[in-house]
Amino acid sequence: MTATQIAETPHKLTDAAFKRELTLVLPQLRAFARSLCGDRDLADDLVQETMLKSWSARGRFIPGTNFRAWTFTIRKRCSQPTVVQGMSSATPFAG
């Protein structure tokens, strides 16, 4: 996206438009979370956390850019501690 295109886009989505975008990306986000942890329940928790963080950061999303990539980046940035923490309690090492 060029600087001119960014300047011509609205500065942020309305809450309703953001909610619509978040709803549309939900199936892919759920599949991505499952690929990270392999557990359906934990994946749903990860998706819920991602949706909350995305909603809180909605003012920082730039309309016209890739919404899915933006939400996946949020998931990746907060997934490692959560996934490791969730899996460590669910799957202890056999020794």
FIKOLZA-1660 file (N, C-alpha, C; in steps of 0.1 Angstrom, whole numbers, plus 5000, padded with zeros to 4 digits):
% residues 95
   i   px   py   pz ch aa at
   1 5008 4988 5000  A  M  N
   1 5000 5000 5000  A  M CA
   1 5009 5012 5000  A  M  C
   2 5006 5022 4991  A  T  N
   2 5014 5034 4990  A  T CA
   2 5010 5044 5000  A  T  C
   3 5018 5054 5002  A  A  N
   3 5015 5064 5012  A  A CA
   3 5002 5072 5008  A  A  C
   4 5000 5074 4995  A  T  N
   4 4988 5080 4990  A  T CA
   4 4976 5072 4993  A  T  C
   5 4977 5059 4991  A  Q  N
   5 4965 5050 4994  A  Q CA
   5 4962 5051 5009  A  Q  C
   6 4972 5050 5017  A  I  N
   6 4970 5051 5032  A  I CA
   6 4964 5064 5036  A  I  C
   7 4968 5075 5030  A  A  N
   7 4963 5088 5033  A  A CA
   7 4948 5089 5029  A  A  C
   8 4944 5082 5018  A  E  N
   8 4931 5083 5013  A  E CA
   8 4921 5074 5020  A  E  C
   9 4926 5064 5028  A  T  N
   9 4917 5055 5035  A  T CA
   9 4912 5061 5048  A  T  C
  10 4901 5057 5053  A  P  N
  10 4896 5062 5066  A  P CA
  10 4906 5059 5077  A  P  C
  11 4907 5066 5087  A  H  N
  11 4916 5064 5098  A  H CA
  11 4914 5052 5106  A  H  C
  12 4901 5048 5107  A  K  N
  12 4898 5036 5115  A  K CA
  12 4884 5031 5111  A  K  C
  13 4882 5018 5113  A  L  N
  13 4869 5012 5110  A  L CA
  13 4859 5015 5121  A  L  C
  14 4847 5016 5118  A  T  N
  14 4836 5017 5128  A  T CA
  14 4836 5004 5136  A  T  C
  15 4831 5005 5148  A  D  N
  15 4830 4993 5156  A  D CA
  15 4822 4982 5149  A  D  C
  16 4812 4985 5142  A  A  N
  16 4804 4975 5135  A  A CA
  16 4812 4969 5124  A  A  C
  17 4819 4977 5116  A  A  N
  17 4828 4972 5105  A  A CA
  17 4839 4963 5111  A  A  C
  18 4845 4967 5122  A  F  N
  18 4855 4959 5128  A  F CA
  18 4850 4946 5132  A  F  C
  19 4838 4946 5139  A  K  N
  19 4832 4934 5143  A  K CA
  19 4829 4924 5132  A  K  C
  20 4825 4930 5120  A  R  N
  20 4822 4922 5109  A  R CA
  20 4835 4915 5103  A  R  C
  21 4846 4923 5103  A  E  N
  21 4859 4918 5098  A  E CA
  21 4863 4907 5108  A  E  C
  22 4862 4909 5121  A  L  N
  22 4866 4899 5131  A  L CA
  22 4858 4886 5129  A  L  C
  23 4845 4888 5127  A  T  N
  23 4837 4876 5125  A  T CA
  23 4841 4868 5112  A  T  C
  24 4844 4875 5102  A  L  N
  24 4848 4868 5089  A  L CA
  24 4861 4861 5090  A  L  C
  25 4870 4865 5099  A  V  N
  25 4883 4859 5100  A  V CA
  25 4883 4848 5110  A  V  C
  26 4872 4847 5118  A  L  N
  26 4872 4837 5129  A  L CA
  26 4875 4822 5125  A  L  C
  27 4869 4817 5114  A  P  N
  27 4873 4803 5111  A  P CA
  27 4888 4801 5108  A  P  C
  28 4894 4810 5101  A  Q  N
  28 4908 4808 5098  A  Q CA
  28 4916 4810 5111  A  Q  C
  29 4912 4819 5120  A  L  N
  29 4919 4821 5132  A  L CA
  29 4918 4809 5141  A  L  C
  30 4906 4803 5141  A  R  N
  30 4904 4791 5149  A  R CA
  30 4913 4779 5144  A  R  C
  31 4914 4778 5131  A  A  N
  31 4923 4768 5125  A  A CA
  31 4938 4770 5128  A  A  C
  32 4941 4783 5128  A  F  N
  32 4955 4787 5131  A  F CA
  32 4958 4783 5145  A  F  C
  33 4949 4787 5154  A  A  N
  33 4952 4784 5169  A  A CA
  33 4953 4769 5171  A  A  C
  34 4944 4761 5164  A  R  N
  34 4945 4747 5166  A  R CA
  34 4959 4741 5161  A  R  C
  35 4964 4747 5150  A  S  N
  35 4977 4743 5145  A  S CA
  35 4988 4746 5155  A  S  C
  36 4986 4757 5163  A  L  N
  36 4996 4760 5173  A  L CA
  36 4997 4751 5185  A  L  C
  37 4985 4746 5189  A  C  N
  37 4985 4739 5202  A  C CA
  37 4980 4725 5200  A  C  C
  38 4972 4722 5190  A  G  N
  38 4967 4708 5188  A  G CA
  38 4956 4704 5197  A  G  C
  39 4951 4713 5205  A  D  N
  39 4940 4710 5214  A  D CA
  39 4928 4719 5211  A  D  C
  40 4917 4713 5209  A  R  N
  40 4905 4721 5205  A  R CA
  40 4901 4731 5216  A  R  C
  41 4900 4727 5228  A  D  N
  41 4896 4736 5239  A  D CA
  41 4906 4748 5241  A  D  C
  42 4919 4744 5241  A  L  N
  42 4929 4754 5243  A  L CA
  42 4929 4764 5231  A  L  C
  43 4927 4758 5219  A  A  N
  43 4926 4767 5207  A  A CA
  43 4915 4777 5208  A  A  C
  44 4903 4772 5213  A  D  N
  44 4892 4782 5215  A  D CA
  44 4896 4793 5225  A  D  C
  45 4903 4789 5235  A  D  N
  45 4908 4799 5245  A  D CA
  45 4917 4809 5238  A  D  C
  46 4926 4804 5229  A  L  N
  46 4936 4813 5222  A  L CA
  46 4928 4822 5213  A  L  C
  47 4918 4817 5206  A  V  N
  47 4910 4826 5197  A  V CA
  47 4903 4836 5205  A  V  C
  48 4897 4833 5216  A  Q  N
  48 4890 4843 5225  A  Q CA
  48 4900 4853 5229  A  Q  C
  49 4912 4849 5233  A  E  N
  49 4922 4859 5238  A  E CA
  49 4926 4868 5226  A  E  C
  50 4927 4863 5214  A  T  N
  50 4931 4870 5202  A  T CA
  50 4920 4880 5199  A  T  C
  51 4907 4876 5200  A  M  N
  51 4896 4885 5197  A  M CA
  51 4896 4897 5206  A  M  C
  52 4898 4894 5219  A  L  N
  52 4898 4904 5229  A  L CA
  52 4910 4914 5227  A  L  C
  53 4921 4909 5224  A  K  N
  53 4933 4918 5221  A  K CA
  53 4931 4926 5209  A  K  C
  54 4925 4919 5198  A  S  N
  54 4922 4926 5186  A  S CA
  54 4912 4938 5188  A  S  C
  55 4902 4935 5196  A  W  N
  55 4892 4945 5198  A  W CA
  55 4898 4957 5206  A  W  C
  56 4906 4954 5216  A  S  N
  56 4913 4964 5223  A  S CA
  56 4922 4973 5215  A  S  C
  57 4928 4967 5204  A  A  N
  57 4937 4974 5196  A  A CA
  57 4931 4979 5183  A  A  C
  58 4918 4978 5182  A  R  N
  58 4911 4981 5169  A  R CA
  58 4914 4995 5164  A  R  C
  59 4917 5004 5172  A  G  N
  59 4921 5018 5167  A  G CA
  59 4934 5018 5160  A  G  C
  60 4942 5008 5162  A  R  N
  60 4955 5007 5155  A  R CA
  60 4955 5000 5142  A  R  C
  61 4944 4993 5138  A  F  N
  61 4943 4987 5125  A  F CA
  61 4941 4997 5115  A  F  C
  62 4949 4996 5104  A  I  N
  62 4948 5005 5092  A  I CA
  62 4939 4999 5082  A  I  C
  63 4927 5005 5079  A  P  N
  63 4918 5000 5069  A  P CA
  63 4925 4999 5056  A  P  C
  64 4922 4989 5048  A  G  N
  64 4929 4987 5035  A  G CA
  64 4940 4977 5036  A  G  C
  65 4945 4974 5048  A  T  N
  65 4956 4964 5050  A  T CA
  65 4949 4951 5053  A  T  C
  66 4957 4941 5054  A  N  N
  66 4952 4927 5055  A  N CA
  66 4948 4924 5070  A  N  C
  67 4935 4924 5072  A  F  N
  67 4930 4922 5085  A  F CA
  67 4933 4908 5091  A  F  C
  68 4933 4898 5082  A  R  N
  68 4937 4884 5087  A  R CA
  68 4951 4884 5092  A  R  C
  69 4960 4890 5084  A  A  N
  69 4974 4890 5088  A  A CA
  69 4976 4898 5101  A  A  C
  70 4968 4908 5103  A  W  N
  70 4969 4916 5115  A  W CA
  70 4965 4908 5127  A  W  C
  71 4954 4901 5126  A  T  N
  71 4949 4893 5137  A  T CA
  71 4959 4881 5140  A  T  C
  72 4964 4875 5129  A  F  N
  72 4974 4864 5131  A  F CA
  72 4986 4869 5138  A  F  C
  73 4991 4881 5135  A  T  N
  73 5002 4886 5141  A  T CA
  73 5000 4888 5156  A  T  C
  74 4988 4893 5159  A  I  N
  74 4984 4894 5174  A  I CA
  74 4985 4880 5180  A  I  C
  75 4979 4870 5174  A  R  N
  75 4979 4857 5179  A  R CA
  75 4994 4852 5181  A  R  C
  76 5002 4854 5171  A  K  N
  76 5016 4849 5172  A  K CA
  76 5024 4856 5183  A  K  C
  77 5021 4869 5185  A  R  N
  77 5029 4876 5195  A  R CA
  77 5025 4872 5209  A  R  C
  78 5013 4868 5211  A  C  N
  78 5009 4864 5225  A  C CA
  78 5007 4849 5226  A  C  C
  79 5010 4841 5216  A  S  N
  79 5008 4827 5217  A  S CA
  79 5018 4819 5225  A  S  C
  80 5031 4822 5223  A  Q  N
  80 5041 4813 5229  A  Q CA
  80 5039 4811 5244  A  Q  C
  81 5038 4821 5252  A  P  N
  81 5037 4818 5267  A  P CA
  81 5024 4811 5270  A  P  C
  82 5013 4814 5263  A  T  N
  82 5000 4808 5266  A  T CA
  82 5000 4794 5262  A  T  C
  83 5005 4791 5250  A  V  N
  83 5005 4777 5245  A  V CA
  83 5014 4768 5253  A  V  C
  84 5026 4773 5256  A  V  N
  84 5035 4766 5264  A  V CA
  84 5029 4763 5278  A  V  C
  85 5024 4774 5284  A  Q  N
  85 5018 4773 5297  A  Q CA
  85 5006 4762 5297  A  Q  C
  86 4997 4764 5287  A  G  N
  86 4986 4755 5286  A  G CA
  86 4990 4740 5284  A  G  C
  87 5000 4738 5275  A  M  N
  87 5004 4724 5272  A  M CA
  87 5012 4718 5283  A  M  C
  88 5020 4727 5291  A  S  N
  88 5028 4721 5301  A  S CA
  88 5020 4715 5313  A  S  C
  89 5008 4722 5315  A  S  N
  89 5000 4717 5326  A  S CA
  89 4991 4705 5321  A  S  C
  90 4989 4704 5308  A  A  N
  90 4980 4693 5303  A  A CA
  90 4989 4681 5299  A  A  C
  91 5001 4683 5295  A  T  N
  91 5009 4672 5291  A  T CA
  91 5023 4672 5298  A  T  C
  92 5023 4666 5310  A  P  N
  92 5036 4666 5317  A  P CA
  92 5045 4656 5311  A  P  C
  93 5058 4658 5312  A  F  N
  93 5068 4649 5307  A  F CA
  93 5068 4636 5315  A  F  C
  94 5068 4625 5308  A  A  N
  94 5069 4612 5315  A  A CA
  94 5084 4609 5318  A  A  C
  95 5086 4605 5330  A  G  N
  95 5100 4604 5333  A  G CA
  95 5104 4592 5341  A  G  C
% end
